Amino acid sequence: MAMNPMALLQLKERLNLFNQDHPKMLPFLTAVKDKMQEGTILELKVTDVEGKEMVSNIRLTANDMETFRILANMKQ
């Protein structure tokens, strides 16, 4: 699958902007990355502006771990 180089550049710019807007996120992900392994549960909680909460979770698989490894290597 060929990636559009301009799309990759735009993604990099957007990730940089996200990191500027949310400076605590990257240090958090760095802190937990070594604790994540197959079987780890990731939970996501969203609270909308009206206060309604939605929660979901996934149990990480070997495929997920490989995807994370590939993504981590892309930033290098």
N, C-alpha and C positions, 0 to 999 in steps of 0.2 A: 504494500500500500504506500503510494507516494504521498508525501506531505507537501503542501504548498509552503515554500519558504517564507512568503509574506504572512501567512497565517501563523507560522511558528514565531515570527518576530512580533506579531500583534499579541500572541499569547504571552510571550516573555514580558512585553510592556504592561499587559494587564496584571500579570502576577506581581510585577514590581509595584504597580499602583496599589494592589491589594495589600501587599506587605507594608507600604507606607501608611495606608489607612488603618491597618490592624497590626501594629508592631508586636503584639504579644503572641500572635498566632504561630509564627515561625519558631520562636524559642520553645513554645509548648510542643509543637510537632517534633522538634529536635530532641526534647527531653523524653518523649514517649516512644520514639522510633525504636530504641533498643529493647523496649519492653514488649513490643508487638511481635507476636508469633502466631502460627497457625492455632486457631482455637480462641484467640483473644476476641472479646466482644467490643465492638465500637458502637456507641450510642449517640444519636443526634437528637437534640431537643430544640424545637423552634417555638418561640413565643411571638405571636403576631402583635401588631400595635394595639389590638383590643384586649390583649392578655390571654388569648386562647393558646393553649399549649398542645403541641403534637410531638410525639416521641416515636422513634424507630431505632432498631439496632440490627447489626449483622455480626455473625461469627465469621472471623477471617479464615479463609481457606488457603491452601497452598498456591492456588492461582492468584488470589489477592496479594499474597506476599511477593510473588514474582512480578506482578504489576507494580507494586510499590518499589521494588528493587530497580525496575526499568526506569520509573519516574525519577527516582533519586539519582540515577546515573545520568539522566538527561541534563541535570543542572550543572554538571561538571564541565 
